[in-house]
Amino acid sequence: MAGIFLLNEDVVVVILLHLPAKSLTRFKLVCKHWLSIISAQQFCHLHALRHPKPRPSLILRTHTSHCFYFNPASSNHKLVPYRVAIQNSKVLNSCNGLLLLQSVHPVEYHVYNSTTKQSRTISLTDSEDFTKIMGLTLAFDPSKSPHYKIVCVRAKMKPPSARERHCRIEVFDSQSLTWRVCLESFTAPTGANFCTGVHCNDVIHWDNYPRAHLYYNISKNVIGDLPHAQVPWRGGGGGAASRCQLQESDGLLYHFIIVSHLGDTSIAVYQLQEDYSQWLLKYHDEVGQLPGRSRILSYIKGEEGQSCTMLIHVPGKITLYSFLDKRSEEVVDLTNQPFYREDSVQFDSRDVFHFGETLAPV
């Protein structure tokens, strides 16, 4: 019997590799042998290669700090209360199924796998000069490596001038479990935002509109400015551009701008060229009159031949806009939620976290 079991193990592995990550967490309970197979790092990496682009779901955090799970692809559009297994922690950002959490302790953070409920506690290093933490961003691409990195931007407490401050970049590598100073010193504008970094192709991007967006290439260890996107003003005239943000999707970086002109609102969607030379305008659609407090929650790239859509939040509801049909559909009514406040947004763009199922160890 033992010989037959060993002979069929490869078949078992092939079958298990076809299953979604969440199902495999339950199959760990079948027997110790399956637990050993599914928990192996090699199996987790093979599973990630077989499922390189899981349909992302969202974690939405309200102004009351309550979190909800939302699956845009589900036919049943409901907000489901969501909690991480680590108490008194706050979600900072997400990357391909892993979450970076901030602890109640100022120098302690957690990397958390929402699918497997596994976590790792990571402490910052001490620094005599660069004592101010400007922001941390998780970098993880399971299709390229089973290991993740954390990019931490630190600054000196006293800026040299009112316009700039001295910063440096430290990187944590999960393979070596160590921090390393990568960029010893660079100058950034005083108001630069390093809290909402977006990872795409081993590069961290920070939204700093109306100033130039910044990026840090991890493998090349260089920091730079992204090109400016040309706002598509109606008739070449002016207006108001607001709520600009960045998002990664299928290995591409996108940039959204809400443009207002004489009471009408349009949404511009740009895609960054691979050589970082310019932003290409993909869509510029008139969406009628949106309240000034509208927020873009997510850009959902369609499959080949399918429509791309965008989740938009206005006070009291979440709508889904189709760039193919040029129409909006209300998918969630928020007016009956306990956190609802009239004429106020319930979710801000910086409180939206994309994640998909993954078996990645932390």
C-alpha positions as CSV (number, residue, x, y, z in Angstrom):
1,M,0.0,0.0,0.0
2,A,2.9,2.3,0.8
3,G,4.3,1.8,-2.7
4,I,1.0,2.7,-4.3
5,F,0.6,5.8,-2.2
6,L,4.1,7.1,-3.2
7,L,3.4,6.3,-6.8
8,N,0.2,8.4,-6.7
9,E,1.7,11.4,-4.9
10,D,2.6,13.2,-8.1
11,V,-1.0,12.8,-9.2
12,V,-2.2,14.2,-5.9
13,V,0.1,17.2,-6.2
14,V,-1.1,17.9,-9.8
15,I,-4.8,17.8,-8.6
16,L,-4.1,20.0,-5.6
17,L,-2.3,22.6,-7.8
18,H,-5.5,23.2,-9.7
19,L,-7.5,24.1,-6.7
20,P,-7.9,27.7,-5.3
21,A,-5.8,28.7,-2.4
22,K,-8.7,29.1,0.1
23,S,-9.8,25.5,-0.6
24,L,-6.3,24.2,0.0
25,T,-6.3,25.7,3.5
26,R,-9.2,23.4,4.3
27,F,-7.6,20.4,2.6
28,K,-4.7,20.7,5.0
29,L,-7.0,19.1,7.6
30,V,-7.5,15.9,5.5
31,C,-4.3,14.2,6.7
32,K,-0.8,15.0,7.8
33,H,0.6,14.0,4.4
34,W,-1.6,16.5,2.6
35,L,-0.7,19.1,5.2
36,S,3.0,18.5,4.4
37,I,2.4,18.8,0.7
38,I,0.4,22.0,0.8
39,S,2.6,23.7,3.4
40,A,5.8,23.1,1.4
41,Q,7.4,26.2,0.0
42,Q,7.9,24.6,-3.4
43,F,4.2,23.7,-3.7
44,C,3.2,27.2,-2.7
45,H,5.5,28.6,-5.4
46,L,4.2,26.2,-8.0
47,H,0.6,27.1,-7.0
48,A,1.4,30.8,-7.5
49,L,2.8,30.2,-10.9
50,R,-0.3,28.3,-11.9
51,H,-2.6,31.0,-10.6
52,P,-0.5,34.2,-11.4
53,K,-3.5,36.6,-11.6
54,P,-6.2,35.8,-9.1
55,R,-9.2,38.0,-9.3
56,P,-8.6,40.7,-6.7
57,S,-11.0,41.4,-3.9
58,L,-11.0,44.5,-1.8
59,I,-10.7,45.4,1.9
60,L,-12.5,48.7,2.5
61,R,-11.8,50.6,5.7
62,T,-14.4,53.1,6.9
63,H,-13.8,56.4,8.7
64,T,-14.7,54.5,11.9
65,S,-11.7,52.1,11.3
66,H,-14.0,49.1,10.6
67,C,-13.0,46.9,7.7
68,F,-15.2,45.1,5.2
69,Y,-14.5,42.5,2.5
70,F,-15.9,43.2,-0.9
71,N,-15.7,41.1,-4.1
72,P,-16.4,43.1,-7.2
73,A,-16.6,39.9,-9.3
74,S,-19.3,38.3,-7.2
75,S,-22.9,38.5,-8.3
76,N,-23.9,39.1,-4.7
77,H,-22.4,42.6,-4.0
78,K,-22.3,42.7,-0.2
79,L,-20.0,44.2,2.3
80,V,-18.8,41.4,4.7
81,P,-17.2,42.5,8.0
82,Y,-13.5,41.7,7.9
83,R,-11.0,41.3,10.7
84,V,-7.3,40.3,10.7
85,A,-6.2,37.7,13.2
86,I,-3.8,40.2,14.8
87,Q,-5.4,42.4,17.4
88,N,-4.9,46.2,17.5
89,S,-3.3,46.3,14.1
90,K,-3.9,48.6,11.2
91,V,-3.7,47.7,7.5
92,L,-1.1,49.9,5.8
93,N,-1.0,48.4,2.3
94,S,-1.4,45.1,0.4
95,C,0.5,43.4,-2.4
96,N,-0.6,40.2,-4.3
97,G,-2.3,38.6,-1.3
98,L,-0.1,39.7,1.5
99,L,-1.0,42.6,3.9
100,L,1.4,44.9,5.8
101,L,0.0,45.8,9.2
102,Q,1.1,48.4,11.7
103,S,1.2,47.3,15.3
104,V,0.4,49.5,18.4
105,H,4.1,49.5,19.0
106,P,5.7,52.3,16.8
107,V,8.6,50.1,15.5
108,E,6.7,46.9,15.1
109,Y,4.9,45.7,11.9
110,H,3.4,42.5,10.7
111,V,3.2,40.8,7.3
112,Y,-0.1,38.9,7.2
113,N,-1.5,36.3,4.8
114,S,-5.2,36.7,4.8
115,T,-5.8,33.3,3.2
116,T,-3.6,31.1,5.5
117,K,-3.9,33.5,8.6
118,Q,-0.1,33.2,8.9
119,S,1.9,36.3,10.0
120,R,5.4,37.4,10.8
121,T,6.4,40.2,13.1
122,I,9.1,42.6,11.8
123,S,10.8,45.3,13.9
124,L,12.5,48.4,12.5
125,T,16.1,49.0,13.1
126,D,17.4,51.9,15.2
127,S,18.8,55.0,13.6
128,E,20.4,58.0,15.3
129,D,19.9,60.4,12.3
130,F,16.9,59.1,10.3
131,T,14.4,58.8,13.1
132,K,11.2,59.8,11.4
133,I,9.3,57.0,9.6
134,M,7.8,58.4,6.4
135,G,6.2,55.2,5.1
136,L,6.5,51.5,4.4
137,T,5.5,49.6,1.3
138,L,5.2,45.9,0.7
139,A,6.8,44.5,-2.5
140,F,5.8,41.0,-3.5
141,D,5.4,39.2,-6.9
142,P,4.9,35.4,-6.4
143,S,5.2,34.8,-10.1
144,K,8.9,35.9,-9.9
145,S,9.9,35.0,-6.3
146,P,8.4,33.4,-3.2
147,H,10.1,36.1,-1.1
148,Y,8.8,39.6,-0.4
149,K,10.5,42.9,0.5
150,I,9.5,45.9,2.6
151,V,10.6,49.3,1.5
152,C,10.9,51.8,4.4
153,V,11.5,55.5,3.8
154,R,13.0,57.4,6.8
155,A,13.9,61.0,7.2
156,K,15.8,63.2,9.6
157,M,13.5,64.8,12.1
158,K,14.6,68.4,11.3
159,P,14.4,69.3,7.6
160,P,17.2,71.4,6.3
161,S,14.7,73.9,4.8
162,A,11.0,74.5,4.5
163,R,11.0,72.9,1.1
164,E,12.9,69.7,1.4
165,R,14.1,67.0,3.8
166,H,16.9,64.4,3.8
167,C,15.6,60.8,3.5
168,R,17.0,57.4,3.1
169,I,15.6,54.0,2.1
170,E,16.0,50.7,4.0
171,V,14.8,47.4,2.6
172,F,13.7,44.3,4.5
173,D,14.2,41.0,2.6
174,S,12.2,38.0,3.8
175,Q,14.8,35.6,2.4
176,S,17.5,36.8,4.7
177,L,15.1,38.2,7.4
178,T,17.3,41.3,7.6
179,W,17.1,45.1,7.0
180,R,19.6,46.8,4.7
181,V,20.3,50.4,4.0
182,C,20.0,50.6,0.2
183,L,19.8,54.4,-0.6
184,E,22.0,56.2,2.0
185,S,20.6,59.6,1.4
186,F,18.3,61.5,-1.0
187,T,16.4,64.8,-0.9
188,A,12.6,64.8,-1.2
189,P,10.0,67.7,-1.0
190,T,8.9,68.4,2.5
191,G,5.3,67.4,1.6
192,A,6.2,64.2,-0.2
193,N,3.8,61.4,0.5
194,F,5.5,58.0,1.1
195,C,2.5,56.4,2.9
196,T,0.5,55.1,-0.1
197,G,3.1,53.3,-2.2
198,V,2.1,51.1,-5.1
199,H,4.3,48.1,-6.1
200,C,4.6,47.2,-9.8
201,N,7.4,45.2,-11.4
202,D,9.9,45.6,-8.6
203,V,9.3,49.4,-8.4
204,I,7.5,51.3,-5.7
205,H,5.5,54.3,-6.9
206,W,4.2,57.2,-4.7
207,D,1.3,59.5,-5.6
208,N,2.3,63.1,-5.0
209,Y,-0.1,65.0,-7.2
210,P,0.1,67.9,-8.1
211,R,3.8,67.5,-7.7
212,A,5.6,64.8,-9.7
213,H,5.0,61.2,-8.6
214,L,8.1,59.5,-7.2
215,Y,9.4,56.0,-7.8
216,Y,12.0,53.8,-6.3
217,N,13.5,50.9,-8.4
218,I,14.4,48.2,-5.9
219,S,16.7,46.1,-8.1
220,K,18.5,49.1,-9.6
221,N,18.5,51.1,-6.3
222,V,17.5,54.4,-7.9
223,I,14.9,56.9,-7.1
224,G,13.3,59.3,-9.6
225,D,10.3,61.2,-10.8
226,L,7.5,59.9,-13.0
227,P,6.4,61.9,-16.0
228,H,3.4,64.3,-15.6
229,A,0.1,63.1,-17.1
230,Q,-1.5,65.7,-19.4
231,V,-4.9,66.5,-18.0
232,P,-7.5,66.3,-20.9
233,W,-9.2,69.6,-20.3
234,R,-12.4,70.0,-22.4
235,G,-11.8,72.2,-25.4
236,G,-8.3,72.7,-24.3
237,G,-9.5,74.9,-21.5
238,G,-9.0,74.6,-17.7
239,G,-11.0,73.2,-14.9
240,A,-10.3,71.3,-11.7
241,A,-8.4,68.1,-11.4
242,S,-8.6,66.1,-8.2
243,R,-8.5,62.7,-6.6
244,C,-5.5,61.5,-8.5
245,Q,-4.2,58.1,-7.6
246,L,-2.1,55.1,-8.8
247,Q,-3.0,51.4,-9.1
248,E,-1.3,48.3,-10.4
249,S,-3.2,45.8,-12.5
250,D,-1.7,42.8,-14.4
251,G,1.8,44.1,-14.2
252,L,0.9,47.6,-15.5
253,L,0.7,50.9,-13.6
254,Y,-2.4,53.0,-14.0
255,H,-3.1,56.6,-13.1
256,F,-6.6,58.1,-12.5
257,I,-7.7,61.7,-12.5
258,I,-11.2,63.0,-11.8
259,V,-11.6,66.1,-14.0
260,S,-14.4,68.7,-13.2
261,H,-15.5,71.4,-15.7
262,L,-18.6,73.6,-15.3
263,G,-20.4,71.1,-13.1
264,D,-19.7,68.0,-15.3
265,T,-17.2,65.3,-14.3
266,S,-15.0,63.1,-16.4
267,I,-12.6,60.3,-15.4
268,A,-9.2,60.0,-17.2
269,V,-7.4,56.6,-17.0
270,Y,-3.7,56.5,-18.0
271,Q,-1.3,53.7,-18.4
272,L,2.4,54.2,-17.8
273,Q,4.7,53.2,-20.7
274,E,7.2,50.4,-19.9
275,D,10.2,52.8,-20.4
276,Y,8.6,55.4,-18.0
277,S,8.7,58.0,-20.7
278,Q,5.0,59.0,-20.6
279,W,1.5,58.2,-19.6
280,L,-0.8,56.9,-22.4
281,L,-4.5,58.0,-22.1
282,K,-6.6,54.8,-22.2
283,Y,-10.0,56.3,-21.4
284,H,-11.5,59.7,-20.9
285,D,-15.2,59.3,-20.2
286,E,-17.9,61.9,-19.2
287,V,-19.7,60.5,-16.2
288,G,-22.2,63.3,-15.6
289,Q,-22.4,65.2,-12.3
290,L,-20.6,63.4,-9.5
291,P,-20.6,64.9,-6.0
292,G,-17.4,66.7,-5.0
293,R,-16.8,64.0,-2.4
294,S,-16.6,61.1,-4.9
295,R,-13.8,58.6,-4.6
296,I,-12.3,56.0,-7.1
297,L,-12.1,52.7,-5.2
298,S,-10.7,50.4,-7.9
299,Y,-10.0,50.0,-11.6
300,I,-10.9,46.5,-12.8
301,K,-9.2,45.5,-16.0
302,G,-11.4,43.2,-18.1
303,E,-10.3,40.0,-19.7
304,E,-9.4,39.9,-23.4
305,G,-12.4,41.4,-25.2
306,Q,-14.3,42.3,-22.0
307,S,-15.0,45.7,-20.7
308,C,-12.9,47.5,-18.1
309,T,-14.8,48.9,-15.2
310,M,-14.3,51.2,-12.3
311,L,-15.7,51.2,-8.8
312,I,-16.7,54.7,-7.7
313,H,-17.9,55.7,-4.3
314,V,-20.1,58.7,-3.6
315,P,-21.8,59.4,-0.3
316,G,-24.3,56.6,0.4
317,K,-23.4,54.1,-2.4
318,I,-20.9,52.3,-4.5
319,T,-21.3,52.3,-8.3
320,L,-19.7,50.3,-11.1
321,Y,-19.0,52.2,-14.2
322,S,-18.4,50.4,-17.5
323,F,-16.1,52.0,-20.1
324,L,-17.7,49.8,-22.8
325,D,-21.3,50.6,-22.1
326,K,-20.7,54.1,-20.8
327,R,-23.1,53.7,-18.0
328,S,-23.1,53.4,-14.2
329,E,-24.8,50.8,-12.0
330,E,-25.4,51.0,-8.3
331,V,-24.0,47.9,-6.7
332,V,-24.0,48.7,-3.0
333,D,-26.4,50.8,-0.9
334,L,-24.6,52.2,2.1
335,T,-27.4,54.3,3.6
336,N,-28.5,51.5,6.0
337,Q,-25.0,50.8,7.3
338,P,-24.2,51.9,10.9
339,F,-21.1,53.9,9.7
340,Y,-23.2,55.9,7.1
341,R,-23.1,59.7,7.5
342,E,-25.2,61.9,5.1
343,D,-23.1,63.9,2.6
344,S,-19.9,62.3,3.7
345,V,-17.7,59.6,2.1
346,Q,-17.6,56.3,3.9
347,F,-14.4,55.1,2.2
348,D,-11.4,57.1,1.1
349,S,-9.2,56.0,-1.8
350,R,-6.2,55.5,0.6
351,D,-8.3,53.1,2.7
352,V,-8.8,50.6,-0.2
353,F,-6.6,47.5,-0.2
354,H,-6.5,45.0,-3.1
355,F,-5.7,41.4,-2.4
356,G,-6.1,37.9,-3.9
357,E,-5.9,34.4,-2.4
358,T,-2.3,33.1,-2.0
359,L,-0.5,30.3,-0.1
360,A,2.6,32.4,0.1
361,P,4.5,31.8,3.4
362,V,5.4,34.9,5.4
